[in-house]
Amino acid sequence: MVSRSIPHEYFVLDVADDSGPIVARLGDRTVPESVIDRRGRRYHFAGVARRDPRGCLDVTALLQGEWIVAPDLVYRRT
């Protein structure tokens, strides 16, 4: 579920490749500095996605040009 009944799938980036150095770790997952989508567009790490009090992804907190990369990472198109 996603807050405010907005399907989070509309905001998930289809990543083809990681790029750049590892800038963080989230649990057992590494966080690359940037990712490249299937169309060749580059996105840079912007932070961790917010969740509402129920634990649902809060896609309304995303800024323009930001996308979710599973599980809870936010990347911004550059």
C-alpha positions in Angstrom: 0.0 0.0 0.0 1.0 3.6 -0.6 -0.2 6.6 1.3 -3.1 8.6 -0.1 -4.1 5.6 -2.4 -1.4 6.5 -5.0 0.1 3.2 -6.4 3.8 3.4 -5.7 4.5 1.4 -8.9 3.9 4.6 -10.8 7.0 6.1 -9.1 9.4 3.1 -9.3 12.4 3.5 -11.6 13.3 0.6 -13.9 17.1 0.5 -13.3 19.3 -1.1 -15.9 22.7 -0.4 -14.3 24.4 1.1 -11.2 27.1 3.7 -11.8 29.7 5.4 -9.6 31.0 4.5 -6.2 29.0 3.1 -3.3 27.9 6.1 -1.2 26.1 4.2 1.6 24.7 1.0 2.9 21.0 0.3 3.8 20.8 -2.9 5.7 22.7 -5.5 3.5 22.2 -3.4 0.4 24.8 -1.1 -1.1 23.7 2.3 -2.4 25.4 3.4 -5.6 26.0 7.1 -6.2 23.9 6.9 -9.4 21.8 4.6 -11.5 21.0 4.5 -15.2 17.5 3.6 -16.5 16.8 1.5 -19.5 16.7 4.6 -21.7 20.2 5.6 -20.7 19.1 8.5 -18.4 21.2 9.0 -15.2 19.8 9.6 -11.7 21.8 10.5 -8.5 21.1 9.2 -5.0 18.9 11.7 -3.1 18.0 9.8 0.1 15.7 7.3 1.6 12.0 7.2 0.8 9.6 8.4 3.5 6.9 6.1 4.9 3.7 7.2 6.5 2.6 6.2 10.0 1.2 3.0 8.6 4.5 2.0 7.0 3.4 2.8 3.4 5.6 4.6 1.0 4.8 8.2 0.9 5.1 9.1 -2.8 3.6 12.5 -2.2 6.9 13.4 -0.5 8.9 12.9 -3.7 10.1 16.1 -5.4 9.8 16.7 -9.1 12.3 14.4 -11.0 12.6 11.9 -8.0 11.9 8.2 -8.4 12.0 5.2 -6.0 14.6 2.5 -6.6 13.6 -0.6 -4.6 13.5 -1.1 -1.8 13.4 2.4 -0.3 15.9 4.5 -2.1 15.2 7.8 -3.9 17.1 9.0 -6.9 16.8 12.3 -8.8 17.2 12.7 -12.5 20.2 14.9 -13.5 
